[in-house]
Amino acid sequence: MTGSPETDDVLKTEWEIHRPAVFGVAYRLLGSVAEAEDVTQDVWLRAAGTDLRDIVNLRAWLITVAARRSYDILGSARVRREDYVGPWLPEPLLTGPDAAEPVLVDESVATAMLVVMEELTPAERVALVLHDVFQIEFARIAEVLGSSTAAARQHASRARRRVARARGQAPQAPRAERDRLVAAFRDAYEAGDLAALVRLLHPDAVYVTDGGGEVPAARKLIHGGVRIAEVLLRVLRRYRPEHVGLVEVGGEPALVVVRDGRVRAVDTLEIRDGRITAYRRVVNPHKIAHLPPVTSERSVPSS
């Protein structure tokens, strides 16, 4: 059944209300801003060509359509990532007050969580996101997965257990503490203060760099606070950015490294027990091309 004037009226009044959720479910499932935008456009076209008058819960319907399309994409995405050069990280999503793409912000869009969810099966990921984040009933989730309702419940349960094991027992630091530590790290980084960086990094911290084979980047994980601090400062001295800005990515305080007026790297930091336990840097230009320039009065010292 094609769209109608009534459908056009519904989309005009309701689409902007529900669009963040449509984009949000696609981003959580795919970890890609570009693919989530494509899915969002597909959902709009599907809605525009559907008679919406008999749809009782439009939000749930739109989210389900987005999830079904994302589920189809997940299979091919996993194949592509098997050939990905070096570590894979999700595309950074700006979520602060000035972000261009509105999204429902919670822990499920944080880089650390998206990295964990990448280890789930596509069915587990869909079941977890739809039920635990968007409160979609398992009967609808089963339709997306082409499974029974009981199987959908099992997928979500297995996903929760796997996420809990991967995340560990240490609680995430409060937001105020995270803001303070990220700002302190930025100050020490700009100043080239090795000792201060080492103090902020956990001795067993891990450094992950996603260059995708497009730009120079470590293709293996780097372990240890001292080693990470040394590597970061060596890169700083070599490429000499104009400044390092404070932003919000996936609901978390983050850093952007700016050179020649363009964002060259996006750094997200995982903080537990008062120290940085994981430092994740995206430098793949295809993953950060959508980010607007970040200006700042502060600049990195030239010496």
VOGUPA-289937 format. One record per residue (C-alpha): x, y, z. Coordinates in steps of 0.25 Angstrom, whole numbers, plus 2048, in hexadecimal, padded with zeros to 3 digits. Layout:
<pts>
XYZ ...
</pts>
This chain:
<pts>
800800800 80680E7FC 80681A804 7FA824805 7F7832809 7F582D817 802826817 809833812 80283B81E 807830828 815831823 815840823 811841832 818834837 82583182F 82E83B836 829836844 82C828840 83882A837 84382A843 83E81D847 83F817839 84D81C837 850818846 84C809844 854809836 86080F83C 861806848 85F7FA83F 8697FE835 87380783C 87380F82F 86E81E82E 86E81D81F 86680F81E 85D814829 859820821 857817815 84E80E81D 84681A822 84481F814 83F811810 83581181C 83081F818 82D81A809 82780D80F 81E815818 81A81F80C 816813804 80D80D80F 7FF810814 802813822 7F4815826 7F380782C 800807833 7FD809842 80B80B847 81381383D 81F814845 820805847 81D803838 82880C833 83280683D 82F7F8838 8307FC82A 83E80282D 8427F6835 83E7ED82A 8467F481F 8527F5829 8527E782C 8537E481D 85F7ED81C 8667E7828 8687DA821 8707E0816 8777EA81F 87D7DF828 8837D981B 8897E6817 88F7E8825 8967DA824 89F7E1819 8A07EE821 8AE7F3822 8B27F4831 8A87F683D 89A7FA83A 893805842 88580B840 883818838 883824842 87682A845 87583884B 86A839855 86C84685C 86385285C 86885684E 868848848 86284883A 85C83A83C 852839847 85382B84E 84D82585A 85A825863 85D81B86D 868811870 864809864 86A81385A 877815862 88381085A 887805865 8797FF864 8797FF855 8867F8855 8807ED85E 8747EC856 87C7E9849 8807DC850 8717D8850 86A7D0845 8617D983C 8557D3843 85A7D5851 85D7E384E 84F7E6848 8487DF853 8507E785E 84F7F5857 8407F4854 83B7EE861 8457F486B 847802865 83A80485D 8307FC865 82B7F4859 8237E885D 82A7DA859 81E7D7850 8227E2847 8317DF848 82E7D0844 8287D6837 8357DD834 83D7D1837 8347C7830 8347BF83D 82B7BB848 8287C4854 82F7BB85D 83B7BB854 83B7CA854 83B7CA863 8477C0863 84F7C985A 84D7D5863 8507CD870 85D7C8869 8617D6865 85F7DB873 8687D0879 8737D386E 8727E2870 8737E087F 87F7D787E 8867E0875 8837ED87D 8887E788A 8847EB898 88B7F889A 881804899 88280F88F 88781C895 87D827897 87B83188C 88283C894 88E834896 88F830888 88E83E883 89984288D 8A2837889 8A083987A 8A384887C 8AF845884 8B483B87A 8B284586F 8BA850877 8C6846879 8C684186B 8C684F865 8D285286F 8D984686B 8DA84287A 8DD833879 8DD831889 8CF83888A 8CA82F87F 8D0822885 8C9826892 8BB82788B 8BD81A884 8BB80D88B 8C780488B 8C07F9883 8B980387A 8B77FF86B 8B880885F 8B0805852 8B280D845 8A880B839 8AF81082C 8A8806823 8B580581B 8B2813816 8BC81B81E 8C8817827 8C3810834 8C780583D 8C17F8838 8C27F1846 8BE7F5853 8C87FC85C 8C87F986B 8CD800877 8CB80E87C 8DA81287A 8DA80D86C 8CD813868 8D282186D 8DF820865 8D881C858 8CE82785A 8D883285C 8E182C850 8D582E847 8D283C84D 8E084084A 8E083A83C 8D3840837 8D284C83F 8C384F840 8BD85D841 8B585A84D 8AE84F855 8A0851858 89684C862 88984685C 87E83C860 87E82F858 87482485A 87082B867 87E82B86C 88983686E 892835862 89E83C85B 89F84084D 8AD843847 8AC84E83D 8B7851832 8B585B826 8A785E82A 8A284F82A 8A0845834 8AB83A832 8A883183E 89D82F848 8A1829855 89882285F 89C81E86D 897813876 899817885 89780E891 89D80F89F 8A281D89C 8AB81A891 8AA818882 8A980987F 8A780A870 8AB815866 8A4813858 8A881C84C 8A181C83F 8AA822833 8A481B828 8A082881F 89382181A 88E81F828 89082E82C 88D83581F 87F838824 884840830 88484F82F 891857832 89385A841 899867845 8A086B851 8A8877856 8B286D85C 8BD868854 8C785D856 8D5864859 8DF86484E 8EA85F857 
</pts>
